[in-house]
Amino acid sequence: MLKHRFTRALSLDPQRLHFAGHSHHLWPDVTFDAQVRAWAEANHYADRKWDLIFAEVIPAAQGHVARQLGLSSPDSVVFTSNTHDLLLRVVSAVEKKPVRILSTDGEFHSFRRQAERWEEAGDVVVTRIPLAPIETFEDRFLQAAQAGGHDLIFVSQVFFRTGQLSGGMEALAALSQPAGPWVVIDGYHGFMATPTDLSPIEDRVFYLAGGYKYAMAGEGACFLHAPPGFGPRPAVTGWFAEFGELEGPAGGVGYRTDGGRFWGATFDVSALYRFNAVQDMLSEEGVSVTDMAAHSRGLMQTFQTALQDADDTIWAEAEWLNPVDGDGPRARFLAIRHPKAADIRARLIEHHVITDVRDDVIRFGFGPYQDEGDVKRLIDICGTI
């Protein structure tokens, strides 16, 4: 699909089959030129750099995010280097202490670890709903949310370990109020992996994601969409939030009323140059998230069918956690539980196949720099293990 746009990354290791786009997506060629441009403009404009960044680079990136998510205004979007920073700012805006959080046992480590440490310190109380059995998760999670007693509801759009989708976002959003609870969606494995339209719920949910994976921009381009009126005065705040029309108590700390209230401080903006370059490339190619999702789905289906038919191999022991089934929204990776997952990954590495393992789950990611020939090679190699 877009393999011709990844010549630099693919040529660095021609033998490699990189099926870990869900973990570390390869970067398209345009990001190299964007990185050079970031360096050149930083040194050309020097002390005037931030004027350029806030006048051109950031507005362009905000516009791209708004377009991809169906947001009515790009002003609800702020950026920083990682979603952990944004998580800290959102939770700091909850004025009740301890913060009562409803979440799951399947969240990514940045939330999991921080939440556990906050619990140790007595800063939060967390209720975790198990993902399993996934068939009933959506109903169980919604029932827990509807029961009340929470200040913040935190849930992934796509769960990072299993590739299963949470669903029920509109029902959760209906519970969200400026006075609480707030709904925070971790969209890192959903953003640009599967078409995502937040327009029906944009005024009621926070959305966290970044460019490290399916946005193909590398680390450092993380963002938050903040709904108006939710968390007007985050306690964790940086000097970027001082610019614009401010509101606040006389003599106190003022905050912007748009998403800019969640700005932090100085960070490396070269990732935004890369992010903008990728978005422009996709526009030039006429390729949408829907197109990339369909391309990946076709490759996954080919791979899945071949391995499921190989019932006389090691794959006969596999449990497919998120198999391709129908045309609905899905992750861009296949998660396969196997008692020998770590051994399989080690053997694949010997054959220059890159994937990854989470406990007993091996994950294969599929994306725009792969074609049917790559998948056939992968199938052949998997058949030899």
N, C-alpha and C positions, 0 to 999 in steps of 0.2 A: 504493500500500500504506500508507505512512505520510506521504504528501505533506501531509496536513492538520496534521501535527505540525511542519512546517518553514515556517510562514507568515512568520515574521520574516526568515529567511535568503532565502527566495525573493522576498519583496517588495522587498528592497533592490536587486535588479536584475531586474525582471520580464522583460526581453527575453532574459536569459541562459539558455542550456541548459548546465547544469553536468554534464558527463560526465567528471569527474575526481575522483570519490569515492575512488579508489585513491591519490590524491595529497594532496588536502586535502578531506576530507569536510565537507559543510555540517553545521551544528549544529542540532539540533531546538530548538523553542521552550523546552522545559523547562530547557535549559542557561542561558538568560538569567536565569531566576529563581534557578537554583542559584548563578550567579555573584554575584548580589545577596545571596543568603543567606550565601555565604562571606565577603563583605565585612562584612555585619552582625554575624555571629557573631565574626569576628576582632576587631572593635572592641568588641562587647559583653563578650566574655569576656577580651579583652586578655591579661594575663599568664597567665590560666588556659586560654588557647586550646588549648594542646597536650594538656591533660587531656581536653578534649572530642574533639579530633581522634583521639587514640589510643584513646579509650573508645567512640566512635561512628562517626566518618567512615571511618577506616582499616578497622576490622573489617567495616563494611558493604561497602566496596570489595573487601576480601579475600574475603568471602563470595560476591560476584558473580563474581569471577574463578574461584574454586573451582567454582562451579556451572557456569559456561560451559565449563570444561575437564575436568569430572569428577574434580576432585581430592578426596581423602578428607579433607583438612584445610586450612582457609584459612591456617593458621600457616606454611605453606611459602612464602607470597607476601609480597614486599616491593615498595615503590613508590619511584620517584624521577622526576625531570623528563625523563630521556631514557635510551634503552637504551645509549648510549655509556658512561654512568656505571656501569651494571650490568656491561657487558662488562669494564671495567677491574677491577672488584671480583672477577669470576669468574677472570679470568686471573691476577690477583695472588694468588689462593689456591693456584695450582699451585706447589708447592715446588721442582720441578726447573727448572733454568735451563741453556740456553735452553729455552723451552716449545716443544715440537714439535706443530704444529697441522696437521690435515688439514682442508681446506676446498675451495671451488670457485672458479671464475673468474666466478661470477655473484652474489656477495654484495653487499649494500647498502654504500654509501660509508662509513658509520661504522665498519664492520668492515674494509672494503678499505683505507681510508686508514691507519687505526691499525695494521693488520697490516703494511703496507708500511713504516711508520715504525719499528715494532718490529724489523723485519728489518734496517733500516739501522743500528739501534743494537745489533744482535746479541742482542736479548732473546728473539726467537722464530725458529723455522725453520718455514716454511709450505710445505706441499705442496698445490697447487691442481689439482683434477680438472676438466677442461673440461666444461661442460654439454652441448655438442654432440659427437656427435649425442644428442639428448635420449632417443631410443628405448632407448639402452643405458646411460644415465647411472646409473640406480639400481644396476645390476649392477656397473658399473665403480667406482662410489663405495664400494659395500659391499666389493668385493674389496680396494680400497686400505685400507679400515678394518680388514678382517680380517688384512691382512698385518702389522699391528702397527707398533710404533715411534712411536706418537703419544701425547701426553699429553692432547690435547683435540681433539675432532671438532666442527667448527662448520659448520652447514648450514641453509639457509632451508627452511621448510615450503613456501612459495610464493616463487618467484624474482621479485624486484621488477621486473625489466626485461621478462621474457618471459611472466610469468604461468603458467609451467610448474611443476608440483609435483615435489618431490624424491622422495617415497615411501620405503618401506623403513625407517620409523622404528623399528618393533619389532625388526627385525634389527640395526640399529645399537645400540639400547638393550641388546640382549643382550650386547654387547661392553663395555658401560660398567661400571666398577668404581670404588669410592672411591679406590683406589690409582692409577687411570688405566687406560685413557683415560676422560675425561668427554665426554659428548655434550651439546652446546648447540644447541638449535633456535631459530633466529630466526623467530618466529611472527608478525611484524608484518603480513604480508599474508595470514595465515591466520586470526588471531584474530577471530572474529565475522564472517569472510567466508565460511568454510565450517565446517560442524560439526566440532569438534575434541574428541576424547575421549582424554585422556592417562592415564586410569585404569590401563590395562594396563602403562604404562611410567613412571608418575609417580615411582616410587622409584629411577629410573635416569637421568633426563634433566633438564637445565635447560631452561627455556622462557622466552624473552624476547618481549615484545610491548608494545603500548600503545594509547592511546585516540585517537590522532590521526586514524586512518582509520576502519575499519568499526565501531569502538565509539562513534563519533560524539561523542566528548567533547572533541576538540581536543587541542592539545599539552600536555605536562606530566603525563600520567597513564600513565607507563610502569611496567612491573612485571617481576619475575623470580620464577619458581617454582624453588625450589632443593630438590633431593632430599636426604633426610636422610643425613648422613655424608659428603657430598661437599663438599670445601673447607671444613673446620671453622674455619679461621683466615685469612680473606682479609687480605692485607697492606694493601690500601686499605680503610679502615674509617672510620665516622663515629660521632658521639656517640649517635645513635639506637640503635646496636647495644649500648650499655651498659645498657639497661633490660631486666629480666627475669632469669631464672635463668641465671647465667653459669658457664662452665667455662674453665679455663686453668691455666697453670703458676703456682705460688705467686709472688706479687709481679709477675706478668706481666699482659698484657692479656687480659681475659676476654671470651668470646663466648657468645652464646645458642646453643642447640643446634638450634633450629628455623630456619626461613628468615630469622629476624631477625638472624642472623649477617652477613647481607649488607646490612643497613640502612646508609644513608649519614648525611647530616646534613640541616640545615634546607633545605626546598624549598617552593615555592608550592603549597599543597594545594588551591587553588580548582579545579584540574583534577579532583580526586577528588570534589568536590561535583558537578561536571558529570557525571562518570562514573556516580556513584550515581543521579543524576536520570534519566539515559538508561536505565539498567538498570531502574529502577522504572517508567518510561514503557513499556518493552517488556512488562513484566509486566502492567501495566494493560491494554495493548492485546491481550495474549495472543499476542504475536508472538515467535517464536523465531528463532535463527540459521538453522535449517533453512527456515523460512518465507521469510526475507529472501533466502537463497541461491536458493530456487526462483523467487522473484519476479524476481531479477536474471537468472537463467538464461533465463527466458522472454523478457525484454526483449533479452538478448544474441542469442538465437536469431532473433528477428524482425529485428534489425539485420543479423546475419551473413547470413541468407538473402537479404535485399534487396540487399546489396552484392555478394554472390557471383553473384547473377543478373544484375547490371548489368555484363555482360562487354564492353560497348561504352563504358565510362567509364574514368577513371584507375585505378579500383579493380581492373581486370583485371590490373594489375601487382603486386597485393598478395600477400604470403605470410602466411598466417594461422598464427601461431606456437602459439596455444593455442585452436583453434576449439572451439565447443560441440560435444560429441560424446558422447552417452550421458548417464547420470545420475550419474556418479561425482563425487567431490570435485573442485572446480575453483576458480580465482581468480574474483574479482568484476570482472575487467576483461578485455577482449580486447586482445591485443598483435598488431599488424599491422606486418610489415616492408615498407617501401616506399622506393624510391630517392628519392622526393620527400616523405618524411615531414614534414620541417620546413616545406616550402612548403605542404603540405596543412594543417598546424596553423595557419599564418599566415592562410590563407584562411578557415579555420573561425572564427578569432577575429573576422574582419571580419563574420561572420554571427552573432556573439555566442555561439558554441559554444566551451566551454572543455574542452580535453583537454590532453595533454602528449606530449612526444617524448623518447625516450632514444636518441640517435644516429640510426639509421635506422628506429626502431620507434616508431610512434604508438600510444598506448594510450587506449582508451575504457572508462571505468568506469561501472558500472550499480548502482543502489541503490534504497533504499526511498522516496526523494523524487522518483522518476521514474515515469511511467506510459506507457501505449501511445501517448498523444498526443504526449508528448515525443519518443519514439523515432521516430514518423512524421515529426515536424519535422526530426529529425536526419537521417533517411534522405533526405528531400527536399533538404536543404541539401547533403549529401554528393554527391547526384546532380548538383548544379550546378557542382561544382568541376572 
